[in-house]
Amino acid sequence: MFTHQDLSQLQAQSLKMQGFIRQQTYSPEMEKTLRRFSSWEVAELIFRVNQSTMRGRMAADPTLPQGLVEEDGRQRWYTLDEVNELRRRLKINRKSLMPERPTGKRAIRAAIANFKGGAGKSTVALHFAHAAALDGYRVLCVDFDPQATLSHSMGLSDVAEEYTVWGVMARDLIHETTRMNAVSAGAESGAALPQRRLPAAITDMGLSDLRVTDFIKPTCWPTIDIIPSCANAAFVEFASAQYRHLNPEWSFFAAVSRYLDAIPPDSYDMIIFDCPPAIGYQSMNAVFAADVLYIPSGPGYWEYDSTTSFIGQLAEALEDLDRFGRNVPAGTLTLPKDFADVRFLLTRFEPGNELHRAMHSAFGKVFGDRLCDHPIEMTRAVEQSGRFLSSIYEIDYRDMTRETWRRARGSFDQAYTEFKSHLVTAWDRIEEPQS
């Protein structure tokens, strides 16, 4: 027989293995570090200009970052900070290298969501965040999944649950209850309405005193921050049900949206959500706060079946939220919930697999132009990146054949370019929060 004590012992053994894996994967200090990028990568893959043009511009202006030169002098290696300084200062054919961003708009928010575990949500979120950072965007990731795969891949492993989405939601409950009580006390009828009371177990945790920035953690990528998750945050579903009982009028699904509204609009360009494989309190917060819904799916029948169930149950859940229409304060998104765009993305796709090609055709017939043109291919390099909690952008191409690396990167580059195109188009459609 196995009890909770046995399970705790198994977890302790697993945590020791996690430490060993981090030692093999990260730096000796067990901190994830970001590699440098070669002048070949910077020119052809990041700036997409000819290498000779790049070398000429660097030679003409010695005040530009010159990178770290190899001993043979053939290659230079740049930090991402140096790459971004080059991006800000260089123009090629009188064209800026800065990424496209609508003026006067807050960050665009994209939720990567599906029921199916193993559909590639965390892999897609990780690669899109890294690709966007290489593209010059400032990115905030929000890890809604208690499995915390995205957080671990970003190098965060020791996270306290109060600094996760659960903390954001509990803090919002306290703030919203205080606001509702103030409105009730000042009712024009003259008769004060009953006050909503929260137990000391919630109010005494100090969450109400946390600043917006306290939940945001830096990563080894200088232009990527994250609101991380952890296994202990799994109880958010149980806690949120209790919180709703304490204050039935609390619009729980808008907690993260209200939180993101408090972030200065020019702090980030893109906000990417990694959602759990279920519809619950956390995932409803993600989809409500999102401007764009990206739904990844594997290329098999069961993945297609799960995706069909996901969009049906999500539609029902969003319809049920309409009854909160008058309880969502100004400054947040409105009800009924709408998205500026919805897209389906096939992952783990093998072009030579007849079944995968047939399912790609079936997805296209059902979802039409909602299906992304460029599926993410399954390659050896992608498998290797997953084993080492890294994206293909973090792996040094010298660790494998360049062709293998380029093929994997090319697949993600195409998927990201399409993702960015959809987001930039949707950016113009989003409305600013009401004042």
Buried (B, 14 or more C-beta within 10 A) or exposed (E): EEEEEEEEEEEEEEEEEEEEBBEEBBEEEEEBEBBBBBBBBBBBBBBEBEEEBBEEBBEEEEEBBBBEEEEEEEBBBBBBEBBBBBBEEBEBEEEEBBBBBEEEBBBBBBBBBBBBEBBBBBBBBBBBBBBBBBBBBBBBBBBBBBBBBBBBBBBBBEBEBBBBBBBBBBBBBBBBBBEBBEEBEEEEEEEEEEEBEBEEEBBEBEBBEBEBEEBBBEBBBBBBBBBBBBEBBBEBBEBBEEBBEBBEEBBBBBBBBBBBBEBEEEBBBBBBBBBBBBBBBBBBBBBBBBBBBBBBBBBBEEBBEBBEBBBEEBEEBBEEBEEBEEBBBEEBBEBEBEBBBBBBBBBBBBEEBEEBBEBBEBBBEEBEEEBBEBBBBBBEBBEBBBEBBBBBBBBBBEEBEEEBBBBBBBBBBBBBEBBBEBBBEBBEEBEEBEE
